[in-house]
Amino acid sequence: MPRPKGVMRVRSWRRCSIRTRLTVVACVVMTLLCAIGAVLALLAVRGRELEYQKAAMVAWAMGVVEQTVIDGPPATLPDGPGKAAQLFDPRGTLVASSKNIASRTPMATFTPESATYRIKELCDLRAFPGRCMLVIDVPIHLANGTWRLYAAAPPPPWYGVPLLPVLLLGGTLLVLVVTAFGTYWTVSKTLEPVRAIGAKLACITASDLGHRIPLPKYRDELRDLAEIANRTLERAQCAVEQQLRFASDASHDLRSPLTAMRTRIEEALMYPEETDWQSMSTALLDSVERLQALVTDLLQISRLDAGVSGGHTRVDLTELVASELDRRPRRVSVHRDLAPRVVINADPIGLARLLTNLLDNAERHAESGITVAVRCDSHTAVLEVCDDGEGVPPEQREVVFERFVRLAASRHRDPGGTGLGLAIARQIAERHGGTLTIEDSRRGARFVLRVPRHVPVPEHALAGEDRGPRQAAERSADRGGPSRSAG
């Protein structure tokens, strides 16, 4: 089925370049302006010519009136600017006329009659059929009554003077040419940075994100666009580099247990009679558990990177910590310092994973005991997990939160660790709008979690208010709806 011509024209217009479209729009606008200007100029010139012709006709008529008053009515009327003229006595009898009019009746009828002269532009007169004429009616007051003098002349043409349309058309064409050239050149110069940006972006590939877009020299919107694009490229480069490091570290950590398992299995198959299958099974189970822990951590951190997290609801941090501490025994003693009713908006599963990672890390490095504290600090809930181990040097307190980073002491105490526990814990804290840091302590390491605390609204503040929307919001929060502290 053929497409309508209108649709084809629209699509052709959209395929044109910005320079072409802006040039066409500028030319169309300039054409309209020039047309309006030309019409106004023609009207002004014709009006001026019309006034000049009226003045000439009045002057001619006054000459005839003067001659009639002094010398009496003339036998013939001169062919002046009026071209055609008639003189009637008070009884309406034609007394004199110009040679170019033979009619004996008045060329025009002016009603009501006036005591002064009048000029009108009339069309389709009996004396001038199919034409428009400028007609003057002049009364001549004599002793025997009022005589009437009529004169007619063709009005000036619509173009005023013959040379004016040529000048206007030539000026319009010249203005359009200058407008088209100026618009095309200006838009081309303006879009030069865009072409440079496009050329540089075309050079950027997934394996080479080091290129940056050149900044235009003028402080305008294009420079803002280039700066935003450069910042986006920097973030993309950092994300790609982080993913490459993550993939490299993950593949290395995945190969280690797999290689150990393969080696043991191959050795057992080569010497089945000399193999202690019980001890080999135990060793393989350890490797499988390490591999399972690593895969679990990798899946968890992938979900966090993708922004996948559980629903947030009001959680009593004190009860959550107590429940996690009671869930399984530790090899070292655990001292609790838990303030009651510390309520936050959080994902219970994610928060439990964070606490478990901190407790496992503290148990791995503790000499004899762990201290877990929960307290309120203004509008912030604070969770501290401290151990009495060797601690973390100040210059490495941020390094330990990086993925797959394990200090020498950690590798010595737990060779099977994944190096992802603290990275996952910090990412969960950030998802909750909080922070996880290592702060100073007299002995060992002190991990401090700070998240926004849920502050209930006092009952007296609700008095006299419409509680419906507020209660609906609280019910939504209880069901795991959106929260302002969600990360």
C-alpha positions in Angstrom: 0.0 0.0 0.0 1.6 3.3 -1.0 2.3 5.7 1.8 0.6 9.2 1.8 2.7 12.0 0.4 2.5 13.9 3.6 4.1 11.1 5.6 6.9 10.8 2.9 7.5 14.5 3.1 7.7 14.4 6.9 10.2 11.5 6.8 12.3 13.2 4.2 12.3 16.4 6.3 13.4 14.4 9.4 16.3 12.8 7.4 17.7 16.2 6.6 20.7 17.5 8.6 20.2 20.1 11.4 22.1 22.6 9.3 19.7 22.1 6.4 16.6 22.2 8.6 17.7 25.4 10.4 18.7 27.0 7.2 15.3 26.2 5.6 13.4 27.5 8.7 15.5 30.7 8.8 14.8 31.3 5.1 11.1 30.7 5.5 10.9 33.1 8.5 12.9 35.7 6.6 10.7 35.2 3.5 7.6 35.9 5.7 9.3 39.0 7.2 10.3 40.3 3.8 6.8 39.7 2.4 5.3 41.6 5.3 7.8 44.4 4.8 7.2 44.5 1.0 3.4 44.7 1.5 3.8 47.5 4.1 6.2 49.3 1.7 3.8 49.0 -1.2 0.9 50.2 0.9 3.0 53.2 2.1 4.2 54.1 -1.4 0.7 53.8 -2.9 -0.8 55.8 -0.1 1.8 58.5 -0.6 1.1 58.5 -4.4 -2.7 58.6 -3.7 -2.3 61.6 -1.5 -0.2 63.3 -4.1 -2.7 62.6 -6.8 -5.6 63.9 -4.6 -3.6 67.1 -3.9 -3.0 67.6 -7.6 -6.7 67.1 -8.4 -7.7 69.6 -5.6 -5.3 72.1 -7.0 -6.6 71.6 -10.5 -10.2 72.0 -9.3 -9.4 75.1 -7.4 -8.0 76.6 -10.5 -11.2 75.9 -12.4 -13.3 77.2 -9.6 -11.3 80.5 -9.5 -11.7 80.8 -13.3 -15.4 80.2 -13.1 -15.9 82.7 -10.3 -13.9 85.4 -12.1 -14.6 84.9 -15.8 -17.7 82.8 -15.7 -18.3 79.2 -16.6 -15.8 78.0 -19.3 -17.0 76.4 -22.5 -14.5 73.5 -22.1 -12.6 72.2 -19.2 -8.9 71.6 -19.5 -7.5 68.0 -19.5 -5.5 68.4 -16.3 -4.6 65.8 -13.7 -8.3 64.9 -13.6 -8.2 63.5 -17.1 -12.0 63.7 -17.3 -14.1 66.6 -16.0 -17.7 67.9 -16.0 -19.3 71.2 -14.9 -23.0 71.4 -14.1 -25.2 74.4 -13.4 -27.7 74.6 -10.5 -30.4 72.9 -12.6 -28.1 69.9 -13.3 -27.4 70.8 -17.0 -24.0 70.1 -18.3 -22.3 73.3 -19.1 -18.8 72.3 -19.9 -16.7 69.1 -20.0 -13.3 67.9 -21.0 -12.8 66.4 -24.4 -12.3 62.8 -23.2 -15.8 62.4 -21.8 -19.0 62.6 -23.8 -21.5 61.7 -21.1 -24.0 64.5 -20.3 -25.0 63.0 -17.0 -22.9 63.3 -13.8 -20.1 60.8 -13.8 -20.8 60.1 -10.1 -23.5 60.7 -7.6 -22.5 62.0 -4.2 -25.3 61.8 -1.6 -25.9 63.8 0.4 -24.5 66.8 -1.3 -21.8 68.6 0.6 -20.9 72.3 0.8 -17.2 71.4 0.5 -15.3 69.2 -1.9 -15.1 65.5 -1.5 -12.8 62.8 -3.1 -13.7 59.2 -3.3 -12.4 56.1 -5.1 -15.3 54.6 -7.0 -15.6 51.6 -9.3 -17.8 50.6 -12.2 -19.1 54.1 -12.9 -21.4 54.5 -15.9 -18.8 56.8 -17.6 -16.0 54.3 -16.8 -17.4 50.8 -16.8 -15.1 48.0 -15.4 -12.6 50.5 -13.9 -11.9 52.2 -10.6 -11.5 56.0 -10.6 -10.6 58.6 -8.2 -13.5 61.1 -8.3 -13.7 64.7 -6.9 -16.9 66.6 -6.4 -16.4 70.4 -5.9 -19.3 72.8 -5.3 -19.0 76.3 -6.8 -21.2 78.9 -5.0 -22.3 81.6 -7.4 -25.0 84.2 -7.3 -27.5 82.1 -9.3 -26.9 79.0 -7.2 -24.4 76.2 -6.6 -22.6 74.7 -9.6 -21.0 71.2 -9.4 -17.6 70.4 -10.8 -16.7 66.7 -11.2 -13.3 65.3 -12.2 -12.0 61.7 -12.4 -8.6 60.2 -12.7 -7.3 56.6 -12.5 -5.8 55.9 -9.0 -2.2 55.0 -8.7 -1.4 51.2 -9.3 -1.0 48.8 -6.4 2.8 48.9 -6.7 3.0 52.6 -6.4 5.9 53.3 -8.8 7.0 50.7 -11.4 10.5 50.4 -10.1 9.5 49.6 -6.5 8.5 45.9 -7.1 11.8 45.2 -8.8 13.7 46.8 -6.0 11.7 44.9 -3.4 12.1 41.5 -5.2 15.8 42.0 -5.7 16.3 43.1 -2.1 14.3 40.1 -0.8 16.3 37.6 -2.9 19.5 39.2 -1.7 18.4 39.0 2.0 17.4 35.4 1.5 20.8 34.5 0.0 22.6 36.2 2.9 20.3 34.6 5.4 20.8 31.1 4.0 24.5 31.4 3.7 24.8 33.0 7.2 22.6 30.5 8.9 24.3 27.5 7.2 27.8 28.8 8.1 26.8 29.8 11.7 25.2 26.4 12.4 28.1 24.6 10.8 30.6 26.5 13.1 28.3 25.8 16.1 28.2 22.1 15.3 31.9 21.7 14.8 32.4 20.6 18.4 29.6 18.1 18.0 31.4 16.5 15.0 34.6 16.4 17.1 32.7 14.8 19.9 31.2 12.2 17.5 34.6 11.4 16.0 36.1 10.9 19.4 33.2 8.8 20.6 33.6 6.6 17.5 37.1 5.8 18.5 36.0 4.5 22.0 35.5 0.8 22.3 34.9 -1.5 25.3 38.6 -2.4 25.4 39.8 1.2 25.0 37.9 3.6 27.3 40.9 6.0 27.8 39.8 8.5 25.2 38.2 11.8 26.3 36.1 14.2 24.4 37.8 17.6 23.5 36.2 20.5 25.3 35.0 23.4 23.2 36.6 26.7 23.9 33.4 28.5 24.6 31.5 28.1 27.9 28.2 27.0 26.5 25.8 24.1 26.4 28.1 22.0 24.1 30.9 22.4 26.6 28.6 21.2 29.4 27.6 18.2 27.2 31.3 17.4 26.6 32.1 17.6 30.3 29.1 15.4 31.2 30.2 12.8 28.5 33.7 12.8 29.9 32.5 12.2 33.4 30.3 9.4 32.1 33.3 7.9 30.2 35.3 8.0 33.4 32.6 6.2 35.4 32.3 3.6 32.6 36.0 3.1 32.5 36.1 2.7 36.3 33.2 0.2 36.1 34.8 -1.8 33.4 38.2 -1.9 35.1 36.4 -2.9 38.3 34.6 -5.7 36.5 37.8 -6.9 34.9 39.6 -6.9 38.2 36.6 -8.7 39.7 36.6 -11.3 36.9 40.3 -11.8 37.2 40.3 -12.2 41.0 37.2 -14.4 40.9 38.7 -16.7 38.3 41.9 -16.9 40.3 40.0 -17.8 43.5 37.8 -20.2 41.7 40.8 -22.0 40.1 42.6 -22.6 43.4 40.0 -25.0 44.9 39.3 -26.6 41.6 43.0 -27.2 40.9 43.4 -28.7 44.4 40.4 -31.0 43.9 41.6 -32.0 40.4 45.1 -32.8 41.7 43.9 -34.9 44.6 41.5 -36.8 42.3 44.1 -37.5 39.7 46.6 -38.6 42.3 44.0 -41.0 43.8 43.2 -42.4 40.4 46.9 -43.0 39.7 47.5 -44.8 43.0 44.1 -46.2 44.1 45.7 -48.8 46.3 47.8 -46.3 48.2 45.0 -43.7 48.6 43.4 -43.0 51.9 39.9 -42.4 50.6 38.6 -41.2 53.9 41.2 -38.4 54.2 40.9 -37.5 50.5 37.1 -37.2 50.9 37.6 -34.9 53.8 40.1 -32.7 51.8 37.7 -32.6 48.8 34.8 -31.7 51.1 36.9 -28.8 52.4 37.6 -27.6 48.9 34.0 -27.9 47.9 32.9 -25.9 51.0 35.4 -23.2 50.1 34.2 -23.2 46.5 30.6 -23.0 47.7 31.4 -20.1 50.0 33.1 -18.3 47.2 30.3 -18.8 44.8 27.8 -17.6 47.4 29.8 -14.5 48.0 30.1 -13.8 44.3 26.4 -14.2 43.8 25.7 -11.9 46.7 28.1 -9.2 45.5 26.7 -9.5 42.0 23.2 -8.8 43.3 24.4 -5.8 45.2 26.1 -4.5 42.2 22.9 -4.9 40.2 20.9 -3.0 42.9 18.9 -6.1 43.9 18.0 -6.0 47.6 15.2 -7.0 49.8 12.3 -4.8 50.9 12.9 -2.4 53.8 10.8 -2.5 56.9 11.1 -1.4 60.5 13.7 -3.6 62.3 14.7 -3.7 65.9 18.5 -3.8 65.5 18.9 -4.9 69.1 16.6 -8.0 68.6 18.3 -8.8 65.3 21.8 -8.7 66.8 20.7 -10.8 69.8 19.1 -13.4 67.5 22.2 -13.6 65.3 24.4 -14.0 68.4 22.2 -16.8 69.7 22.0 -18.6 66.4 25.3 -20.4 66.6 28.1 -20.6 69.2 31.5 -19.0 68.6 34.9 -20.3 69.5 35.6 -17.2 71.6 33.5 -15.5 74.2 31.1 -12.8 73.0 30.3 -9.9 75.3 27.1 -8.0 74.6 26.3 -4.4 75.2 22.9 -3.9 73.5 20.7 -0.8 74.1 17.0 -1.6 74.0 14.7 -0.5 71.2 17.1 0.7 68.5 14.7 0.7 65.5 15.8 1.3 61.9 14.3 0.9 58.4 16.3 -1.9 56.9 16.4 -5.2 55.0 16.5 -7.8 57.7 18.2 -10.4 55.5 20.9 -8.0 54.2 21.5 -6.7 57.7 21.9 -10.2 59.1 24.4 -11.0 56.3 26.4 -7.8 57.3 26.4 -8.8 60.9 27.4 -12.4 60.2 30.3 -11.2 58.0 31.6 -8.8 60.8 31.2 -11.6 63.4 33.1 -14.1 61.3 35.8 -11.7 60.6 36.1 -10.8 64.3 36.1 -14.4 65.4 38.9 -15.2 62.8 41.2 -12.5 64.3 40.2 -12.5 68.0 42.5 -13.9 70.7 39.9 -14.5 73.4 36.8 -12.5 72.9 34.5 -10.3 70.9 32.4 -7.3 72.0 29.2 -6.4 70.2 27.5 -3.1 71.1 24.3 -1.5 69.9 23.4 2.1 70.8 21.7 5.2 69.6 23.5 8.4 68.6 21.1 11.2 67.9 19.3 10.1 64.7 21.8 7.4 64.0 21.8 3.7 65.1 25.4 2.5 65.8 26.6 -1.1 65.7 30.1 -1.9 66.9 31.9 -5.3 66.5 35.3 -5.3 68.3 37.9 -8.1 68.7 41.0 -8.3 70.8 43.2 -9.4 68.0 46.2 -7.7 66.3 44.0 -5.0 64.7 44.3 -3.3 61.3 47.0 -0.6 60.6 45.5 2.8 59.9 46.9 2.9 56.4 45.1 -0.3 55.5 41.7 0.4 57.1 40.2 1.2 53.7 42.1 -1.4 51.8 40.4 -4.3 53.7 37.0 -3.3 52.2 38.2 -3.8 48.7 37.2 -7.0 46.9 39.5 -10.1 47.2 41.9 -8.1 49.5 43.2 -10.2 52.3 46.0 -9.1 54.6 48.8 -11.4 55.6 47.4 -12.1 59.0 44.0 -13.0 57.5 45.6 -15.4 55.0 47.6 -17.0 57.8 44.6 -17.5 60.1 42.1 -18.5 57.4 43.7 -19.7 54.2 40.2 -20.6 52.8 38.7 -17.2 53.0 37.2 -15.5 50.0 38.2 -11.8 50.7 34.7 -10.7 49.9 33.1 -10.6 53.3 34.0 -7.0 54.3 33.3 -5.7 50.8 29.8 -7.2 50.9 29.3 -5.8 54.4 30.2 -2.2 53.3 28.1 -2.4 50.2 25.1 -3.5 52.3 25.7 -0.6 54.7 25.7 1.8 51.8 22.5 0.3 50.5 20.9 1.3 53.8 22.2 4.9 53.5 24.8 4.2 56.2 28.6 3.8 56.6 30.9 1.0 57.7 34.3 2.0 58.9 37.2 0.8 61.1 37.8 3.2 64.0 40.5 3.5 66.7 40.4 1.1 69.7 42.7 0.3 72.5 43.2 -3.3 71.2 42.2 -5.1 68.1 39.9 -3.9 65.3 36.7 -2.0 65.9 34.2 -2.1 63.0 31.5 0.6 63.4 28.2 0.6 61.4 26.1 3.7 61.3 22.6 3.8 59.7 19.7 6.3 60.0 17.5 5.5 62.9 13.7 5.3 62.7 12.3 8.1 64.8 8.6 7.6 65.7 6.3 10.6 65.6 4.9 11.5 69.1 1.2 11.0 69.6 0.5 14.6 70.6 2.0 15.7 67.3 -0.7 13.8 65.5 -3.6 15.5 67.5 -5.9 17.4 65.2 -4.2 16.1 62.0 -5.5 13.8 59.3 -3.8 10.6 60.3 -5.0 8.6 57.3 -2.1 9.3 54.9 0.5 9.0 57.8 -0.9 5.7 59.0 -1.1 4.4 55.4 2.6 5.3 55.0 3.5 3.5 58.2 1.5 0.4 57.1 3.4 0.5 53.8 6.7 0.6 55.7 5.6 -2.3 57.8 5.0 -4.3 54.6 8.4 -3.5 53.3 7.5 -0.5 51.2 9.9 2.3 50.1 11.8 4.0 52.9 13.8 7.1 52.9 16.8 5.3 54.3 16.8 2.7 51.6 20.1 2.5 49.8 
